[in-house]
Amino acid sequence: METVGLLKMPGTGCKLYSLYFKILFLLITVTSHMNSIDKNADGDYLVSARHTSTIYKISGYDGSIIWQLGGYNSSFIHVDGFNFSWQHDARFRKENSTHTIISFLNNASNGISSLATANTSSALYVALRTDISPMTATVITKIDRPDGRLTHLRGNVQQLPNDNIFVCWSENGYISEFTPSGELALEAKFMSKRLVVYRAYKFNFTGLPLDPPALKAYAFGTTAETITTVFYVSWNGATEVVEWRFYGNGIEESEFQLVGRAKKTGFETTYMSAGYQTIVYAEGFDAKGNSLGRSVAAETIVPGGWEFAGCKAGPCRIPDVATPLIGYIPNEDHAEHGYQSDSMSISTYRDEANAVRNAVLGILLVCGVLGVISLLVALWRRRRARQASLYKKYEQVRSEEGSVDEVLLEGSEEK
């Protein structure tokens, strides 16, 4: 382990790798089972070697070992006699001219009970005093696995921005989070014992989708007094939306009006408005009142039987809408929100959709007829070929009386 497969020429940024060092590095990796490498601001490396139960600090300049913690030849006096074994995920946490603080998961077991060095696995924070001789190593934080068991394989330790410590114990995806005082704040695992994870991390997720929100609106009611427009809006992946605002225009209105507001509730938010809105759209806002994006304006869907329920005229009549789908979004807003202008009316869209549907049905019908004809022709040809093969077994000869008889050809057997 004294020579690592990395040499750096002084005064240059070029790294030279020889075949010898590549082979040596491969052998060291396989036999020592390196499972993590971290790098500090000085360019040195912290390497965890599971099979030697040792953590090494390696010079990024010449590849030499600066110190090693644990194993048979530790560079430190272990204060209070602490030990560890079969560890994972060694990381630099803090470092200055006198001290280095590192963290790692002390597995304390490789699955063989006789080789275990503790009754339970733990997350360790160790302070290394490096400015004295001999150097010392002191455990400053120790968090035991909450269920008291051993993590034989895998695992990691993560320090969160709020100084909480998040630990993955691997088996069944078992994870736990602890406050700086060591109090258990979170604990979870998979229900199935077949599932494991190598490492687990906790991060904030902020989603700002490129696609606009999805909106559907339906009208319900049988008279002008009972009509209600119900909005359904969702925005897959948008994490910052806290409020939806709903806009619409009535049959006689030429501009969109604010219909109402609703707090975001789960994946899909529902809002109910009295009256019939012809064209609608929804706009999402964050906690500071900033607009995050709006849906494409869409026609409210009406029941197919309205005309048979006394809803033929007035505000609840089925309108022949010619409002542009996005015509009421100002042009200057298009580029900002990523929309494209479109002045095609809803009736035009319907006509085009019907034309496409009819064309597809016509093509399918023609293909079906051609398929049947092809099948019949193939069967007819097969039958003709079979008859011809049977006919070739015979030849016509004239008898003494002058009649023509069919005689079986020589070598043929009548079946």
Protein Blocks (a to p, Z undefined) as FASTA:
>chain_A
ZZccbdcdehiabdcddfklmmmmmmmmmmnopabdcddfkopacdddfklopacdddfk
lopafbdeehjldcbdcehhiacehiahiacfbdcfkbccdddddekpghiaklpcbfbd
cdddddddfkbccdddddfbdcddfklpacfbgciddddfkopacddehigoiacdddfk
opafbdcddfblkbccfbdcddddddddfbdcddddddedjbfklgccddddddehiakb
cbdcdddddfklcbdcdfbdcddehjbdcdddedjdfbdcdddddfkopafbdcdddddd
ddfklmmnopagcjlbccddfbdfklmgcfklmmmnopacdfbdfklmmmmmmmmmmmmm
mmmmmmmmmmmmmmmmmmmmmmmmmmmmmmmmpccdddfkopacddddehiacZZ
